[in-house]
């Protein structure tokens, strides 16, 4: 008896999910793939996590778009795993499930005052300026002086968007509501704080250099923050990326103060550990940092010397964190689905048959978007091995008709958006942008997006 077509569900239509689907489709298996997405639009982090003034990175969407437009991978968007269907439902229609839901929450920063009004997570702010439909369309941009905590590219993105003049964002796909609020922002100074030294930051060289070319924004560094221990020198000599970052930073120390004539400033502070967010009447009024000293191995120790900074808002950009999924094991410490090279494991460390993970929910929020491709290859390699080893026993779905799952969702009142629906929304957004010389203008509200994707008139929403 011939083996039936393998049915696989991929949950999460960001880069990780699309890469996994693409690799699986070329694996040599006779496979039918459905790609589920909670939002009405695919592309995940590239659409909702990359700053609008980084069109080079957003071009990744072009490659992802080509994968989905082939038609051999079916997009089922506007379907929320855990609400619209759960693992037992998926097992009815699929032989294997791959979770690629990413990490969208802010990692915790346990310092006093973190709960104050004016203390924000960078993940929420990024979602706001990228037009994520789950985030309110307003944002309280009321502070003249702002602190950003973190030493990675997200911290630089947040600082740059806060300091950049809104008109310089007009050629991008920035949502109109975001432009309006940034245009009215009173910000003049953004302070970025890193607890370690210049050789330990996680900025990419290109992202850091771009910071120095933002119109009417000066980048200010402080020579007393530049300390290099043995660990720092080893990092500089062993990594060309670190060498470039340190060179860019040290070049800025040579800039004379009278050259700083811009109306806005981004201050980069190193060897400053945030220890408390200061507040009055429940609102942020300042930040207290502790001076740190390098230990010799690139790590730092607090010196006990503190400094207070007068700021009206604090953004923590200390990393992303995964969210637990219904009926799926979750590591609350690491913020990932427990797994061995993509095979999801239960509390006893045993592989859950037919359940896999890829992307940030598999390995944590580290690495660039392109790294998810090799990550997906590892997961798909193990899935393929399991199929070949399991033989006919691997084919566990009880209802193999591809129409069955869409009928199931329709009966539950879910407005499923397939690729043709997304193409309608895509064309609609591009049409909004073209009269203004922009690539697109994002449609933000979720119900509005669904209506456009389903081909209804906008006036009906």
C-alpha atoms as one frame of an Amber mdcrd trajectory, in Angstrom:
protein
   0.000   0.000   0.000   1.374   3.410  -0.962   2.222   5.952   1.722  -0.167
   8.936   1.796   0.982  12.521   1.386   2.563  13.770   4.607   0.452  16.528
   6.168   2.435  19.183   8.093   1.219  22.311   9.900   3.632  25.182  10.560
   2.405  27.609  13.225   3.843  31.089  12.711   4.352  32.749   9.306   7.425
  34.820  10.080  10.838  34.152   8.512  11.386  31.032  10.655   8.093  29.456
   9.613   8.442  30.364   5.947  12.041  29.119   5.787  11.013  25.845   7.449
   8.110  25.430   5.033  10.315  26.154   2.040  13.033  23.720   3.118  10.459
  21.027   3.889   8.833  21.504   0.482  12.212  20.754  -1.146  13.104  17.831
   1.147  12.059  15.134  -1.280   9.112  14.066   0.867   5.641  13.913  -0.633
   4.294  16.645   1.641   1.357  19.041   1.970   2.142  22.123   4.071  -0.250
  24.574   5.742   1.283  27.706   7.243  -0.809  29.194  10.060  -0.539  32.820
  11.172  -2.355  34.546  14.031  -2.344  37.932  12.270  -4.028  38.696   8.951
  -0.614  39.370   7.380   2.442  37.101   7.058   6.167  37.882   7.470   6.226
  38.311  11.260   9.359  40.045  12.544  10.274  41.530   9.163   6.914  43.297
   8.948   6.430  44.151  12.621   9.908  44.111  14.182  12.220  45.959  11.786
  12.421  49.747  11.970  10.694  51.428   8.996  13.892  53.285   8.040  15.690
  49.982   7.406  14.344  49.102   3.955  17.437  46.980   3.239  16.416  44.498
   5.957  12.775  44.702   4.966  13.778  43.496   1.487  13.876  40.032   3.047
  10.106  40.146   2.525  10.732  39.962  -1.238  12.367  36.539  -0.865   9.707
  35.341   1.584   6.975  36.604  -0.750   8.412  34.535  -3.600   8.215  31.395
  -1.460   4.540  31.865  -0.642   3.428  33.018  -4.074   4.567  29.693  -5.580
   1.360  28.157  -4.277   2.751  24.868  -2.944   2.603  26.181   0.649  -0.878
  27.192   1.771  -1.161  30.290   3.959  -3.952  30.198   6.555  -3.763  33.587
   8.267  -6.000  35.189  10.895  -5.987  31.852  12.765  -4.960  31.993  16.410
  -3.379  28.812  17.789  -4.714  28.180  21.285  -8.001  29.945  20.563  -9.224
  28.893  17.131  -7.576  25.476  17.322  -5.271  23.544  19.640  -2.792  20.697
  19.411  -5.414  17.936  19.441  -7.218  19.690  16.586  -4.008  19.922  14.583
  -3.259  16.250  15.185  -6.613  15.445  13.583  -5.562  17.084  10.316  -1.757
  16.797  10.327   0.955  14.200  10.875   3.442  16.754  12.235   3.353  20.277
  13.648   6.222  22.791  13.626   5.971  25.766  15.986   7.716  28.916  14.803
   5.943  31.542  16.900   9.008  33.633  17.736   9.614  35.783  20.810   7.550
  38.950  21.038   7.597  39.843  24.742  10.200  41.971  26.503  12.617  40.163
  28.760  12.240  41.126  32.400  14.491  43.719  34.029  14.115  43.359  37.819
  14.961  46.846  39.058  12.883  49.047  41.402  10.539  51.395  39.571  10.149
  49.268  36.471   6.366  49.430  36.896   6.167  53.249  36.839   4.180  55.174
  34.259   6.735  56.116  31.634   8.659  52.835  31.870   8.212  50.894  28.636
   9.358  47.723  26.962  11.134  48.148  23.655   9.172  45.268  22.110   5.899
  47.136  22.622   7.371  50.368  21.257   8.758  48.611  18.173   5.364  46.996
  17.604   3.745  50.423  17.882   5.933  52.210  15.361   5.691  49.222  12.997
   1.893  49.283  13.083   1.292  45.959  14.831  -2.500  45.503  15.072  -2.309
  44.240  18.684  -0.828  47.524  19.930  -2.846  50.730  20.532  -2.442  53.400
  17.872  -1.391  56.008  20.421   1.866  56.270  22.364   2.735  58.761  25.143
   5.644  60.681  23.584   5.836  63.424  26.199   9.419  63.343  27.509  12.171
  65.720  26.444  14.904  63.487  27.884  14.620  59.708  27.440  16.712  56.720
  28.592  17.136  53.508  26.600  18.573  50.510  28.440  20.428  47.966  26.334
  23.485  47.367  24.182  22.052  45.741  21.066  20.559  46.786  17.746  17.061
  47.089  19.199  18.344  49.732  21.637  19.845  51.635  18.701  16.593  51.311
  16.730  14.552  52.697  19.614  16.999  55.552  20.206  17.131  56.441  16.513
  13.355  56.430  16.011  12.868  58.559  19.132  15.521  61.090  18.090  14.930
  61.168  14.342  12.836  63.958  12.862   9.497  62.542  11.737   9.720  64.124
   8.276  12.814  62.026   7.583  10.626  58.937   8.002   8.063  60.013   5.394
   9.654  58.033   2.524   9.268  54.843   4.585   6.181  52.727   5.277   5.648
  54.327   8.687   1.940  54.385   9.644   0.333  57.825   9.541  -0.620  57.770
  13.224   2.995  57.032  14.171   4.279  59.881  12.020   1.825  62.331  13.592
   2.862  61.471  17.146   6.597  61.464  16.384   6.173  64.828  14.653   4.755
  66.291  17.877   7.346  64.664  20.165   9.273  67.149  22.372  12.342  64.889
  22.643  15.778  66.509  22.424  18.061  63.971  24.128  18.081  60.177  24.131
  20.542  58.445  26.486  21.515  54.829  25.750  23.029  52.951  28.708  25.168
  49.803  28.473  26.443  48.107  31.627  29.635  46.847  29.978  32.286  48.520
  27.845  32.514  49.492  24.164  34.100  46.159  23.212  31.215  44.172  24.718
  28.237  45.844  23.047  26.174  43.846  20.543  25.669  46.624  17.989  26.255
  45.623  14.393  28.845  47.838  12.643  26.417  48.959   9.944  23.669  49.845
  12.397  26.093  51.852  14.522  27.533  53.741  11.542  24.001  54.590  10.376
  23.431  56.290  13.711  26.093  58.833  12.821  24.277  59.837   9.625  20.844
  60.703  11.018  20.063  64.273   9.901  20.176  66.931  12.640  21.036  64.366
  15.337  24.451  64.332  17.021  25.917  61.172  18.547  27.775  61.966  21.759
  30.124  59.606  23.594  32.152  60.162  26.748  35.897  59.357  26.866  35.708
  58.347  30.531  33.425  55.463  29.479  36.111  53.938  27.269  37.887  51.226
  29.203  39.486  48.153  27.633  40.618  45.168  29.696  42.331  41.988  28.533
  38.994  40.479  27.618  38.156  43.565  25.550  41.434  43.442  23.652  40.976
  39.743  22.990  37.493  40.423  21.607  38.795  43.216  19.367  41.615  41.078
  17.967  39.434  38.006  17.420  36.366  39.640  15.856  36.365  41.977  12.880
  32.834  43.056  13.820  33.928  44.083  17.318  36.951  45.871  15.845  34.703
  47.912  13.519  32.277  48.785  16.321  35.078  49.931  18.633  36.696  51.977
  15.847  33.431  53.784  15.101  32.873  54.526  18.785  36.429  55.709  19.440
  36.352  57.911  16.335  33.395  59.707  17.886  35.459  60.491  20.997  37.701
  62.648  18.793  34.830  64.915  17.848  35.075  68.384  19.402  32.101  69.501
  21.497  31.633  72.652  19.413  30.931  70.413  16.420  27.728  69.187  18.069
  25.244  71.688  16.670  22.205  69.458  15.974  18.844  70.110  17.623  18.702
  66.530  18.948  21.281  64.250  20.503  21.824  60.533  21.133  24.185  59.943
  24.064  25.947  56.572  24.323  26.981  55.683  27.881  29.127  52.640  28.694
  29.915  51.050  32.063  26.613  52.252  33.514  24.315  49.636  35.072  20.688
  50.677  35.671  19.813  50.053  39.320  16.584  52.022  39.808  13.974  53.944
  37.861  13.102  57.013  39.884   9.533  58.211  40.192   7.218  60.806  41.667
   3.450  60.405  41.908   3.728  57.122  40.025   5.566  58.599  37.024   9.152
  58.302  35.808  11.305  61.308  36.663  14.769  59.832  36.456  17.134  56.893
  36.219  19.835  55.846  38.678  22.852  53.992  37.317  25.823  52.409  39.019
  29.285  52.813  37.578  30.805  49.450  36.681  34.373  48.335  36.145  35.673
  45.655  33.804  37.005  42.523  35.514  39.633  41.530  32.981  37.494  38.948
  31.209  35.004  41.333  29.626  32.527  41.095  32.514  31.900  43.889  35.011
  31.526  44.499  38.727  29.643  47.338  40.357  31.750  50.053  41.986  29.060
  51.413  44.310  29.300  54.839  42.641  25.861  55.934  41.440  24.591  58.729
  39.256  21.074  60.061  38.740  19.860  61.118  35.329  16.838  63.335  34.779
  14.648  61.575  32.227  10.906  61.460  31.694  10.731  58.009  30.113  12.730
  54.782  30.194  12.721  52.111  27.471  14.214  48.714  28.289  15.760  46.966
  25.294  17.361  44.071  27.149  16.083  41.279  24.928  12.956  39.490  23.780
  11.226  36.577  25.484   9.009  33.781  24.201   5.384  33.183  25.147   3.943
  29.833  26.278   1.599  27.981  23.943  -1.474  25.969  24.917  -0.743  22.229
  25.354   2.962  22.691  24.512   5.793  22.388  27.099   7.486  25.690  27.946
  10.717  26.675  29.666   9.766  29.651  31.850  13.398  30.522  32.535  14.728
  30.520  28.974  11.451  31.571  27.334  11.554  28.769  24.758   9.836  25.502
  23.916  12.123  22.769  25.315  13.628  20.791  22.468  16.615  18.865  21.223
  17.717  20.375  17.919  14.101  21.137  17.028  12.437  18.008  18.406  10.056
  19.237  21.152  10.503  17.390  24.443   8.132  16.786  27.354   8.824  17.136
  31.094  10.681  13.826  31.051  12.894  14.906  28.177  11.186  12.586  25.712
  10.376  13.738  22.192   6.710  14.532  21.663   5.897  12.539  18.513   5.327
  14.734  15.510   5.948  18.052  17.329   8.854  20.345  16.393  10.063  23.924
  16.869  12.203  26.371  14.939  13.309  29.995  15.173  13.445  32.076  18.337
  10.856  29.958  20.159  13.308  27.074  19.675  16.665  28.687  20.494  15.898
  32.066  22.064  16.009  35.571  20.552  19.609  35.617  19.364  21.115  36.029
  15.940  20.039  37.885  12.827  17.006  37.056  10.689  19.155  35.130   8.221
  20.259  32.729  10.959  16.760  31.274  11.084  17.387  29.532   7.754  20.128
  27.238   9.109  18.046  26.788  12.244  15.074  25.641  10.138  17.319  23.268
   8.184  18.269  21.485  11.406  14.630  21.066  12.454  13.517  19.842   9.033
  16.422  17.384   8.873  15.232  15.771  12.098  11.594  15.756  10.982  12.625
  14.019   7.760  14.684  11.469   9.698  11.718  10.765  11.956   9.389  10.272
   9.017  11.801   7.852   7.364  12.399   5.970  10.621   8.736   5.897  11.619
   7.433   4.703   8.282   3.695   4.366   7.981   3.279   4.759  11.750   4.256
   8.433  11.405   1.149   9.161   9.326  -1.246   9.797  12.212  -3.760  12.340
  10.841  -7.322  11.018  10.822  -8.776  13.567   8.363  -6.287  14.131   5.550
  -8.427  16.199   3.179  -6.873  19.720   2.998 -10.383  21.191   2.879 -11.245
  19.631   6.233  -9.249  22.082   8.329 -10.679  25.152   6.601 -14.192  23.759
   7.019 -13.397  23.164  10.711 -12.277  26.781  11.134 -15.233  28.169   9.201
 -17.605  26.284  11.495 -15.863  27.994  14.424 -16.488  31.415  12.873 -12.898
  32.078  11.856 -12.367  34.339   8.821  -9.411  32.477   7.341  -7.232  34.605
   5.048  -5.387  32.699   2.350  -2.697  34.001   0.012  -5.168  35.582  -2.402
  -6.645  37.555   0.491  -3.222  38.770   1.566  -2.526  39.903  -2.014  -5.625
  42.118  -1.815  -4.391  43.697   1.405  -0.889  44.074  -0.016  -2.215  45.873
  -3.085  -4.440  48.068  -0.923  -1.528  49.150   1.291   0.684  49.866  -1.725
  -2.108  51.926  -3.235  -2.254  54.044  -0.104   1.476  54.671  -0.318   1.941
  55.387  -4.025   0.335  58.866  -4.150   2.859  59.982  -1.504   5.934  58.431
  -3.098   6.060  55.667  -0.504   6.180  51.912  -0.937   3.121  51.333   1.195
   1.153  52.713   4.115   0.377  50.018   6.645  -3.235  49.412   7.564  -3.172
  49.052  11.331  -6.506  47.949  12.887  -6.971  44.182  12.792 -10.626  44.229
  11.744  -9.816  46.697   8.965  -7.076  44.402   7.671  -9.400  41.416   7.710
 -12.079  43.295   5.807  -9.678  44.365   3.061  -8.209  40.885   2.817 -11.649
  39.356   2.424 -12.459  41.821  -0.334 -15.090  43.837   1.562 -15.420  47.575
   1.178 -13.493  49.611   3.734 -16.630  51.534   4.611 -18.116  48.343   6.024
 -15.515  48.219   8.806
